[in-house]
Amino acid sequence: MPMTLEEIEAFVCIAELGGFTEASRRLNRSQPAISRRIRELEQSLGAALFERTGRRVALTDAGRTLLPFAEAALATVRDGERAVREQVRQPGSPLTLSLAIVGTLADSHLVDVLRTFEARFPQASVELRTATSREVSGLVRSGEASLGLRYFPDADPQLECVPLGTEKLLVVVPASHEVTEPRLPDLRALENERWIGFPPERGQPDSFGHLLERRLPAGRTGPPITRVDSLTAQKRLVQAGLGIALMPVSSVREELRIGSLRAIEVENLHADLPVVVVRRRRGYQGRLATAFLELLAEHTPELRG
């Protein structure tokens, strides 16, 4: 029995989010309905696609084999739908641009682009979704988003990455930290600190997690890096005095303003986050996506570099 589009959609969504409950919320379907689709898909293929551990799931070898084909099929269907809708659209009827971005990039630069875009295309609406860099790539790969903004280029050959610039990183410490200097020549004064950072992304030669590892001194004697896959959680841990972190300026502006965190510039750190737009190679890119990408290039020629 051939796979159905609903089964493919459920499979890709679970693989992206890591759980049936999360996928049921995203797809606005009951969890039993999502489970039934996966069960029928596994029966038709004669292979288990997920290993279940409590509420979390991981792809089996068969699931990993299927995923790129399922993402490509789903993206192709969504591309076809967008292309036809744009072709038969009547003058004045609404258009939608779907974007996926890392939440910390939703600052004044992007706001300016969105305002200019909406003024230029008053009939268009923007469907904006925030996610991690990995999730942004997944949403673009499956065709759920036409464009994505994330940190670091994605190594996936299915995706094309357009550089926008870099975002400066600062060492962020709790307000009560014993080091009171706003600027340090190097990291020696912080050698024994507990650092909080992101896990390195699997399959990606570069990621936020890799960057922290590479910037810390070789042979440091301090505690191992505490891996936390949430920027908000990292900030809360630093505020509580449970470690220090390397963070983008845009993510801590409010905390620095009210004094719940402090930033230290380290002269020889040279830590920047590259920011890129991701889109699918050979994917359909309508005039809205093309126009938005042009506006991004106009408004962020050097980003914050």
C-alpha positions as CSV (number, residue, x, y, z in Angstrom):
1,M,0.0,0.0,0.0
2,P,1.6,3.4,-1.0
3,M,2.4,6.0,1.6
4,T,-0.1,8.8,2.0
5,L,0.8,12.5,2.3
6,E,-0.7,12.6,5.8
7,E,1.6,9.7,6.9
8,I,4.7,11.4,5.4
9,E,3.7,14.7,7.0
10,A,3.3,13.0,10.4
11,F,6.6,11.1,10.1
12,V,8.6,14.3,9.1
13,C,7.1,16.3,11.9
14,I,7.8,13.7,14.6
15,A,11.4,13.3,13.3
16,E,11.9,17.1,13.5
17,L,10.3,17.6,16.9
18,G,11.3,14.4,18.6
19,G,8.0,13.3,20.0
20,F,4.4,12.3,19.1
21,T,2.8,14.9,21.5
22,E,4.8,17.8,20.0
23,A,3.9,16.6,16.4
24,S,0.2,16.4,17.3
25,R,0.2,20.0,18.5
26,R,2.1,21.2,15.4
27,L,-0.3,19.4,13.1
28,N,-3.4,20.1,15.1
29,R,-4.3,16.5,15.2
30,S,-5.0,14.2,18.1
31,Q,-2.1,12.0,19.4
32,P,-4.0,8.8,18.6
33,A,-4.5,10.0,15.0
34,I,-0.7,10.7,14.7
35,S,0.2,7.3,16.2
36,R,-2.2,5.6,13.8
37,R,-0.6,7.2,10.8
38,I,2.8,6.1,11.9
39,R,1.7,2.6,12.7
40,E,0.1,2.3,9.2
41,L,3.2,3.7,7.6
42,E,5.5,1.3,9.4
43,Q,3.2,-1.6,8.5
44,S,3.2,-0.7,4.8
45,L,7.0,-0.4,4.8
46,G,7.5,-3.5,7.0
47,A,10.0,-1.6,9.2
48,A,10.0,0.3,12.5
49,L,10.8,4.0,11.9
50,F,11.1,5.2,15.5
51,E,12.6,3.9,18.7
52,R,10.4,5.0,21.6
53,T,11.9,5.9,25.0
54,G,9.2,7.3,27.2
55,R,7.7,10.3,25.5
56,R,10.8,10.9,23.3
57,V,11.5,9.1,20.1
58,A,14.6,8.6,17.9
59,L,14.8,7.5,14.3
60,T,15.8,3.9,13.6
61,D,18.1,3.1,10.7
62,A,15.1,2.7,8.5
63,G,13.7,6.0,9.7
64,R,17.0,7.8,8.9
65,T,16.9,6.2,5.4
66,L,13.4,7.4,4.8
67,L,13.7,11.0,6.2
68,P,15.4,12.8,3.3
69,F,13.0,11.2,0.7
70,A,10.0,12.1,2.9
71,E,11.2,15.7,3.4
72,A,11.8,16.1,-0.4
73,A,8.4,14.7,-1.2
74,L,6.6,16.9,1.3
75,A,8.5,20.0,0.1
76,T,7.7,19.2,-3.5
77,V,4.0,19.0,-2.8
78,R,4.1,22.3,-0.8
79,D,6.1,24.0,-3.6
80,G,3.5,22.9,-6.2
81,E,0.7,24.3,-4.1
82,R,2.5,27.6,-3.7
83,A,3.3,27.8,-7.4
84,V,-0.3,27.2,-8.5
85,R,-1.8,29.5,-5.9
86,E,0.5,32.3,-7.1
87,Q,-0.2,31.6,-10.7
88,V,-4.0,31.6,-10.4
89,R,-4.2,34.3,-7.8
90,Q,-6.6,37.1,-8.6
91,P,-5.4,40.8,-8.2
92,G,-5.9,41.9,-4.6
93,S,-6.3,38.4,-3.2
94,P,-4.0,37.6,-0.2
95,L,-0.6,36.0,-0.4
96,T,1.4,34.4,2.4
97,L,5.2,34.2,3.0
98,S,6.3,31.6,5.5
99,L,9.5,32.4,7.4
100,A,11.4,30.4,10.1
101,I,13.9,32.3,12.2
102,V,16.0,31.8,15.3
103,G,14.2,33.8,18.0
104,T,17.2,36.0,18.9
105,L,17.3,37.3,15.4
106,A,13.9,38.9,15.7
107,D,15.3,42.3,16.6
108,S,15.2,45.7,15.0
109,H,16.9,44.7,11.8
110,L,14.3,42.1,11.0
111,V,11.5,44.3,12.2
112,D,12.6,47.0,9.8
113,V,12.6,44.5,6.9
114,L,9.1,43.3,7.8
115,R,7.7,46.8,8.0
116,T,9.2,47.7,4.6
117,F,8.0,44.4,3.1
118,E,4.4,44.9,4.4
119,A,4.4,48.5,3.1
120,R,5.6,47.3,-0.4
121,F,3.2,44.3,-0.4
122,P,0.1,45.3,1.5
123,Q,-1.8,42.3,0.3
124,A,0.7,39.9,1.7
125,S,0.9,38.4,5.2
126,V,3.9,36.9,6.9
127,E,3.7,33.6,8.7
128,L,6.6,33.8,11.2
129,R,7.8,30.9,13.2
130,T,10.7,30.9,15.7
131,A,12.9,27.8,16.3
132,T,16.4,26.7,16.9
133,S,18.9,26.8,14.0
134,R,18.5,23.0,13.5
135,E,14.7,23.3,13.5
136,V,14.8,26.3,11.1
137,S,16.7,24.1,8.6
138,G,14.1,21.3,9.1
139,L,11.2,23.6,8.4
140,V,12.8,24.9,5.2
141,R,13.9,21.4,4.1
142,S,10.3,20.1,4.4
143,G,8.9,23.1,2.6
144,E,7.0,24.3,5.7
145,A,9.0,27.6,5.4
146,S,10.1,29.3,2.2
147,L,13.1,30.9,3.9
148,G,14.9,30.5,7.2
149,L,17.3,32.7,9.2
150,R,19.7,30.8,11.4
151,Y,23.2,30.9,12.8
152,F,26.0,29.1,10.9
153,P,25.7,27.7,7.4
154,D,24.0,24.3,7.2
155,A,26.1,21.5,5.7
156,D,23.1,19.8,4.2
157,P,23.6,19.7,0.4
158,Q,19.8,20.1,0.0
159,L,20.0,23.6,1.4
160,E,21.6,26.8,0.0
161,C,22.9,29.3,2.6
162,V,23.1,33.0,1.8
163,P,25.5,34.9,4.2
164,L,24.0,38.0,5.9
165,G,26.8,38.9,8.3
166,T,27.8,38.2,11.8
167,E,26.5,38.9,15.3
168,K,29.0,39.7,18.1
169,L,29.2,37.4,21.1
170,L,30.0,38.5,24.6
171,V,30.9,36.7,27.8
172,V,27.8,37.0,30.1
173,V,28.1,36.6,33.8
174,P,25.7,37.0,36.8
175,A,25.3,40.6,38.2
176,S,27.1,39.5,41.4
177,H,30.1,37.9,39.7
178,E,33.5,38.6,41.4
179,V,35.1,39.8,38.1
180,T,33.9,43.4,37.9
181,E,36.0,44.6,35.0
182,P,33.9,45.2,31.8
183,R,36.9,44.3,29.7
184,L,39.6,41.6,29.9
185,P,42.6,40.9,27.8
186,D,41.9,37.1,27.7
187,L,40.0,34.3,29.4
188,R,42.6,33.5,32.1
189,A,40.6,35.3,34.8
190,L,37.6,33.0,34.0
191,E,39.7,29.8,33.6
192,N,38.0,27.8,36.4
193,E,34.4,28.9,35.7
194,R,31.6,26.6,34.8
195,W,30.6,27.4,31.2
196,I,27.0,26.9,29.9
197,G,26.6,26.3,26.2
198,F,24.6,24.6,23.5
199,P,25.2,21.0,22.5
200,P,27.2,20.7,19.2
201,E,24.8,19.9,16.3
202,R,25.3,16.4,15.0
203,G,26.3,16.2,11.3
204,Q,27.3,19.9,11.3
205,P,31.0,20.8,11.3
206,D,30.2,24.2,12.8
207,S,27.5,25.2,15.3
208,F,27.1,27.4,18.4
209,G,28.2,24.5,20.6
210,H,31.3,23.9,18.5
211,L,32.2,27.6,18.7
212,L,32.4,27.7,22.5
213,E,34.5,24.5,22.7
214,R,37.0,26.0,20.2
215,R,37.2,29.4,21.9
216,L,38.0,28.1,25.4
217,P,41.7,27.6,26.2
218,A,43.2,24.2,25.4
219,G,43.8,22.2,28.5
220,R,41.6,24.3,30.8
221,T,41.1,22.8,34.3
222,G,37.6,24.1,35.0
223,P,34.4,22.0,35.1
224,P,33.1,20.5,31.8
225,I,30.7,22.6,29.8
226,T,27.1,22.3,30.9
227,R,25.0,21.7,27.8
228,V,21.6,23.4,27.7
229,D,19.6,23.4,24.5
230,S,17.7,26.7,25.3
231,L,19.0,30.2,25.3
232,T,16.3,31.3,27.8
233,A,17.3,28.5,30.2
234,Q,21.0,29.4,29.8
235,K,20.2,33.0,30.8
236,R,18.3,31.8,33.9
237,L,21.1,29.6,35.0
238,V,23.7,32.4,34.6
239,Q,21.4,34.8,36.5
240,A,21.2,32.2,39.3
241,G,25.0,32.1,39.5
242,L,25.3,28.6,38.2
243,G,27.7,29.4,35.4
244,I,28.7,31.9,32.7
245,A,28.0,31.8,29.0
246,L,28.9,33.1,25.6
247,M,25.8,34.9,24.2
248,P,24.8,37.0,21.2
249,V,24.3,40.7,22.1
250,S,20.7,40.7,20.8
251,S,19.7,37.9,23.2
252,V,20.7,39.7,26.4
253,R,19.9,43.4,25.7
254,E,17.0,43.6,28.2
255,E,18.9,41.7,31.0
256,L,21.9,44.0,30.5
257,R,19.6,47.0,30.6
258,I,18.0,46.1,33.9
259,G,21.2,44.8,35.4
260,S,20.3,41.1,36.0
261,L,23.3,40.1,33.9
262,R,26.6,41.7,33.0
263,A,28.7,41.4,29.9
264,I,32.5,41.2,29.7
265,E,34.4,42.0,26.5
266,V,37.4,39.8,26.0
267,E,39.9,41.3,23.7
268,N,41.4,38.2,22.2
269,L,38.2,36.1,22.1
270,H,37.2,37.0,18.5
271,A,33.8,35.2,18.8
272,D,31.1,36.0,16.2
273,L,28.1,34.1,15.0
274,P,27.6,34.0,11.3
275,V,24.0,34.6,10.3
276,V,22.6,33.1,7.1
277,V,19.4,32.7,5.1
278,V,18.6,29.1,4.2
279,R,16.5,28.0,1.3
280,R,16.1,24.8,-0.6
281,R,18.2,24.2,-3.6
282,R,16.0,23.8,-6.7
283,G,13.0,24.6,-4.5
284,Y,10.2,26.9,-5.7
285,Q,10.8,30.5,-4.7
286,G,7.9,32.8,-5.4
287,R,8.1,36.6,-5.9
288,L,7.4,37.2,-2.2
289,A,10.4,35.1,-1.1
290,T,12.6,36.8,-3.7
291,A,11.5,40.2,-2.6
292,F,12.0,39.5,1.0
293,L,15.5,38.2,0.4
294,E,16.4,41.3,-1.5
295,L,15.1,43.5,1.4
296,L,17.2,41.5,3.8
297,A,20.3,42.1,1.8
298,E,19.5,45.9,1.7
299,H,18.8,46.2,5.4
300,T,21.6,44.0,6.7
301,P,24.6,44.4,4.4
302,E,27.0,43.8,7.4
303,L,24.4,42.9,10.0
304,R,26.2,43.6,13.3
305,G,29.7,42.8,12.3
